[in-house]
Amino acid sequence: MRSKSKYAGPWADPAEPLFSIKTGEWRYQRPVTKAGKCCQCGTCYLFCSTGCISDRGTYFAADLDYCKGCGLCARQCPVGAIMMVREEM
């Protein structure tokens, strides 16, 4: 089976966007943004490995449907506006 893209494997459907697979179920912790503390520098957006951080107008926050809970955004935030909290089961 040949893929239409050199980056897609036989499991991928080229017609669907990459974010069609919801990876949020994999995590054991999730990022919580303190909106009042966010300085909107965009560092979390740049370091997010899944690209699920978006600008919400006055702060940045992760889309929890796609966030894997790696914690890179929280570690890279220069003002400590993002904390990782244990995911409730």
NUTORNU-385284 format. One record per residue (C-alpha): x, y, z; residue in one letter; residue number from 1. Coordinates in steps of 0.001 Angstrom, whole numbers, padded with zeros to 6 digits, always signed. Each point is the difference from the previous one (the first is absolute). Layout:
# NUTORNU-385284
<c1: X, c2: Y, c3: Z, r: A, k: NUM> $
...
END
This chain:
# NUTORNU-385284
<c1: +000000, c2: +000000, c3: +000000, r: M, k: 1> $
<c1: +001441, c2: +003353, c3: -001016, r: R, k: 2> $
<c1: -000616, c2: +003149, c3: +001939, r: S, k: 3> $
<c1: -000857, c2: +003243, c3: -001760, r: K, k: 4> $
<c1: +002386, c2: +001914, c3: +002251, r: S, k: 5> $
<c1: +003543, c2: -000921, c3: +000901, r: K, k: 6> $
<c1: -000873, c2: +000802, c3: +003650, r: Y, k: 7> $
<c1: -003162, c2: -002116, c3: +000245, r: A, k: 8> $
<c1: -000028, c2: -003709, c3: +000694, r: G, k: 9> $
<c1: -002589, c2: -002577, c3: -001010, r: P, k: 10> $
<c1: -001997, c2: +000828, c3: +003174, r: W, k: 11> $
<c1: -000585, c2: +003620, c3: -000976, r: A, k: 12> $
<c1: -002835, c2: +001306, c3: -002122, r: D, k: 13> $
<c1: +001367, c2: +002929, c3: -002039, r: P, k: 14> $
<c1: -003481, c2: +001534, c3: -000199, r: A, k: 15> $
<c1: -000181, c2: +000478, c3: +003793, r: E, k: 16> $
<c1: +002016, c2: +002687, c3: +001795, r: P, k: 17> $
<c1: +002769, c2: -001072, c3: +002369, r: L, k: 18> $
<c1: -002048, c2: +001143, c3: +002985, r: F, k: 19> $
<c1: -002769, c2: -002500, c3: -000700, r: S, k: 20> $
<c1: +001518, c2: -002421, c3: +002533, r: I, k: 21> $
<c1: -000947, c2: +001181, c3: +003476, r: K, k: 22> $
<c1: +002974, c2: -000768, c3: +002213, r: T, k: 23> $
<c1: -001346, c2: +001604, c3: +003178, r: G, k: 24> $
<c1: -001033, c2: -003377, c3: +001409, r: E, k: 25> $
<c1: +003659, c2: -001026, c3: +000334, r: W, k: 26> $
<c1: +001040, c2: +002480, c3: +002656, r: R, k: 27> $
<c1: +000157, c2: -000349, c3: +003775, r: Y, k: 28> $
<c1: +000485, c2: +003736, c3: +000602, r: Q, k: 29> $
<c1: -001353, c2: +003095, c3: -001735, r: R, k: 30> $
<c1: +001073, c2: +003629, c3: -000278, r: P, k: 31> $
<c1: -002073, c2: +002692, c3: +001702, r: V, k: 32> $
<c1: +000713, c2: +003610, c3: -000974, r: T, k: 33> $
<c1: -000400, c2: +002799, c3: +002535, r: K, k: 34> $
<c1: -001505, c2: +002555, c3: -002381, r: A, k: 35> $
<c1: +000851, c2: +003011, c3: +002154, r: G, k: 36> $
<c1: +003658, c2: -000998, c3: +000248, r: K, k: 37> $
<c1: +000551, c2: -000738, c3: -003723, r: C, k: 38> $
<c1: +002143, c2: +002672, c3: -001687, r: C, k: 39> $
<c1: -000905, c2: -001226, c3: -003532, r: Q, k: 40> $
<c1: +003618, c2: -000547, c3: -001004, r: C, k: 41> $
<c1: -000877, c2: -003103, c3: -002061, r: G, k: 42> $
<c1: +002834, c2: -002129, c3: +001377, r: T, k: 43> $
<c1: -002406, c2: -002825, c3: +000848, r: C, k: 44> $
<c1: -001359, c2: +000157, c3: -003556, r: Y, k: 45> $
<c1: +003492, c2: -000303, c3: -001457, r: L, k: 46> $
<c1: +001060, c2: -002937, c3: +002193, r: F, k: 47> $
<c1: -003224, c2: -002040, c3: -000182, r: C, k: 48> $
<c1: +000922, c2: -003308, c3: -001639, r: S, k: 49> $
<c1: -003559, c2: -000721, c3: -001177, r: T, k: 50> $
<c1: -000888, c2: +003537, c3: -001056, r: G, k: 51> $
<c1: -003125, c2: +000098, c3: +002157, r: C, k: 52> $
<c1: +000652, c2: +003382, c3: +001669, r: I, k: 53> $
<c1: -002115, c2: +002879, c3: -001301, r: S, k: 54> $
<c1: -000444, c2: +003687, c3: +000724, r: D, k: 55> $
<c1: -003223, c2: +000616, c3: +001922, r: R, k: 56> $
<c1: +000165, c2: +003782, c3: -000262, r: G, k: 57> $
<c1: +001512, c2: +000925, c3: +003361, r: T, k: 58> $
<c1: +001904, c2: -003237, c3: +000691, r: Y, k: 59> $
<c1: +001249, c2: -003212, c3: -001622, r: F, k: 60> $
<c1: -001572, c2: -003372, c3: +000846, r: A, k: 61> $
<c1: +000207, c2: -003608, c3: -001166, r: A, k: 62> $
<c1: -002757, c2: -001832, c3: -001841, r: D, k: 63> $
<c1: -000450, c2: -002954, c3: +002355, r: L, k: 64> $
<c1: -001356, c2: -002244, c3: -002757, r: D, k: 65> $
<c1: +003492, c2: -000120, c3: -001506, r: Y, k: 66> $
<c1: +002337, c2: +000762, c3: +002940, r: C, k: 67> $
<c1: +002125, c2: -003001, c3: +001025, r: K, k: 68> $
<c1: +000979, c2: +001510, c3: +003353, r: G, k: 69> $
<c1: +003748, c2: +000076, c3: -000602, r: C, k: 70> $
<c1: +000426, c2: +003206, c3: +002051, r: G, k: 71> $
<c1: +002336, c2: +001809, c3: -002403, r: L, k: 72> $
<c1: -002256, c2: +003048, c3: +000007, r: C, k: 73> $
<c1: +000093, c2: +000225, c3: +003798, r: A, k: 74> $
<c1: +003781, c2: -000463, c3: +000187, r: R, k: 75> $
<c1: +000667, c2: +002644, c3: -002654, r: Q, k: 76> $
<c1: -002446, c2: +002657, c3: +001256, r: C, k: 77> $
<c1: +002190, c2: +002916, c3: +001188, r: P, k: 78> $
<c1: -002587, c2: +001327, c3: +002477, r: V, k: 79> $
<c1: -001312, c2: -003335, c3: +001317, r: G, k: 80> $
<c1: -003537, c2: +000556, c3: -001272, r: A, k: 81> $
<c1: -000469, c2: -003671, c3: -000927, r: I, k: 82> $
<c1: -000210, c2: -002751, c3: +002603, r: M, k: 83> $
<c1: -000329, c2: -003713, c3: -000563, r: M, k: 84> $
<c1: -002749, c2: -001676, c3: +002028, r: V, k: 85> $
<c1: -000738, c2: -003701, c3: +000329, r: R, k: 86> $
<c1: -002727, c2: -001183, c3: -002344, r: E, k: 87> $
<c1: -003106, c2: -001184, c3: +001837, r: E, k: 88> $
<c1: -001058, c2: -003490, c3: -001007, r: M, k: 89> $
END
